[in-house]
Amino acid sequence: MPAILAKKLGMTQVFQEDGSVARVTVLQAGPCPVTAIRRQDRDGYDAVQLAFGASKEKHLTRAELGHLKKADAPPMRHLVEFRDEGAGLELGGNVTVESFEVGARVKISGTSKGKGFQGTIKRHNFKSGPKSHGSHNVRAPGSIGASATPSRVFKGMRGPGQMGNKRVTQKGLEIVGVDAKENLLLVRGSVPGPRGGVVEVRGDA
């Protein structure tokens, strides 16, 4: 299964040959230099490490620059390993959008937008309380405790807290277009994260 790193550029729509409209997310994917190959006999697992995002040398440590130099790769900001990948890839090679085909299914992982500390209505879709007859329970979560037994709140109880800013994987997304000249992937549907965020694209067999 192919894998690549990409930057989310935003959403748009494209007209297909049958006249239908596809709402797509535009991803600037690669090219990603192969900076390391992990093998079962040597490292204990099979994986390939890809680099993405041009950077200045002053923004990287000497250890990072030395690691990239072994693969003849320029200064890159992001390094990500993809498990059970790397078949047919060699150290110093490049992964491009040409590894993907129109109509293929992919899963995309990224960090969702952070929405700060939110209450139960926005965070978990709780319903609000009555707003008339002197009710003071409008947006409160309500009672969460049990009785004298077990005299505690069970773990996992849905309540207020930080919303978003977590790793999210969207599965079953369809590739609508591939632009090898501009290194662009057009994926039907929404992709986790804000514009400019880095995401991981994997084949979804």
Beta strands, then each sheet from edge to edge (+ up, - down):
strand 1: 3-15
strand 2: 21-29
strand 3: 32-38
strand 4: 47-54
strand 5: 76-83
strand 6: 94-95
strand 7: 105-111
strand 8: 116-118
strand 9: 161-163
strand 10: 167-179
strand 11: 184-188
strand 12: 198-203
sheet 1: 1+ 2- 11+ 10- 7+ 12- 1+
sheet 2: 5+ 4- 3+ 6-
sheet 3: 8+ 9-
end
